[in-house]
Amino acid sequence: MTRKRRPAASQINLFPVSAHFRRIRPEKNEWRFYSLSIQPELFGGAVLVRQWGRIGTRGTQRLDLHPDEGAAVNALADQVVIRRRRGYTAA
């Protein structure tokens, strides 16, 4: 009798490691994007990469260093609240 193997369990990502937003207001000629992502750092920390600008351009990029991924996730969550308050919607 052969036993069926269960497929390997995949872990669900409970905390987002990236977020992408847009704010489009044609009446004000405003076509903006805001992108957030968490990247590992070479020395064990984490970096919150923030990129923003006009849609269709490269925009501006800022790197925020954090001691660990948990702190970076908290900073990302704070930025998500700020962006939504400023009228950005999920892309």
C-alpha positions as CSV (number, residue, x, y, z in Angstrom):
1,M,0.0,0.0,0.0
2,T,1.4,3.3,-1.0
3,R,0.9,6.5,0.9
4,K,0.0,9.7,-0.8
5,R,2.2,12.5,0.0
6,R,0.7,15.9,0.9
7,P,2.0,18.8,-1.1
8,A,4.5,21.0,0.8
9,A,2.8,23.6,2.8
10,S,3.3,27.1,1.6
11,Q,3.6,29.9,4.0
12,I,1.1,32.8,3.6
13,N,2.7,36.2,3.7
14,L,0.8,38.0,6.5
15,F,2.7,41.2,6.3
16,P,3.1,42.9,2.9
17,V,6.6,43.6,1.7
18,S,5.5,45.9,-1.1
19,A,2.7,48.4,-2.0
20,H,1.9,50.4,-5.1
21,F,-0.3,53.4,-5.3
22,R,-1.6,55.9,-7.8
23,R,-3.3,59.3,-7.6
24,I,-4.9,60.4,-10.9
25,R,-6.7,63.8,-11.1
26,P,-7.0,64.9,-14.7
27,E,-8.7,68.2,-13.8
28,K,-5.4,69.2,-12.0
29,N,-3.1,67.5,-14.5
30,E,-1.9,65.2,-11.7
31,W,-0.7,61.6,-12.6
32,R,1.3,60.4,-9.7
33,F,2.6,57.0,-8.4
34,Y,4.1,55.9,-5.1
35,S,5.8,52.6,-4.6
36,L,7.1,51.0,-1.4
37,S,9.1,47.7,-1.0
38,I,11.2,46.1,1.6
39,Q,14.6,44.7,0.6
40,P,17.1,42.8,2.8
41,E,20.3,44.7,3.7
42,L,23.8,43.2,3.4
43,F,24.4,43.4,7.2
44,G,21.2,41.7,8.4
45,G,18.9,44.7,8.5
46,A,16.1,45.7,6.1
47,V,15.7,48.7,3.7
48,L,12.3,50.3,2.9
49,V,12.6,51.5,-0.7
50,R,10.3,54.4,-1.4
51,Q,9.8,55.6,-5.0
52,W,7.5,58.3,-6.2
53,G,6.9,60.7,-9.0
54,R,4.8,61.4,-12.2
55,I,3.5,58.3,-13.9
56,G,5.7,57.5,-16.9
57,T,8.9,58.9,-15.3
58,R,11.5,57.2,-13.2
59,G,10.7,59.4,-10.2
60,T,12.6,59.9,-7.0
61,Q,13.9,57.1,-4.8
62,R,14.6,57.1,-1.1
63,L,16.1,54.3,1.0
64,D,15.2,54.1,4.7
65,L,17.4,51.7,6.8
66,H,15.9,49.7,9.6
67,P,17.5,47.3,12.1
68,D,15.2,44.3,11.1
69,E,12.4,43.4,8.7
70,G,9.7,43.9,11.4
71,A,10.7,47.5,11.8
72,A,10.6,48.0,8.1
73,V,7.2,46.4,7.8
74,N,5.9,48.8,10.5
75,A,7.3,51.7,8.6
76,L,5.7,50.4,5.4
77,A,2.3,50.2,7.2
78,D,2.7,53.8,8.4
79,Q,3.4,55.0,4.9
80,V,0.4,53.1,3.5
81,V,-1.9,55.0,6.0
82,I,-0.3,58.3,5.0
83,R,-0.6,57.7,1.3
84,R,-4.3,56.7,1.6
85,R,-5.0,59.8,3.6
86,R,-3.4,61.9,0.8
87,G,-5.7,60.4,-1.8
88,Y,-3.7,57.6,-3.3
89,T,-5.4,54.3,-4.2
90,A,-3.9,50.9,-4.7
91,A,-2.6,50.3,-8.2
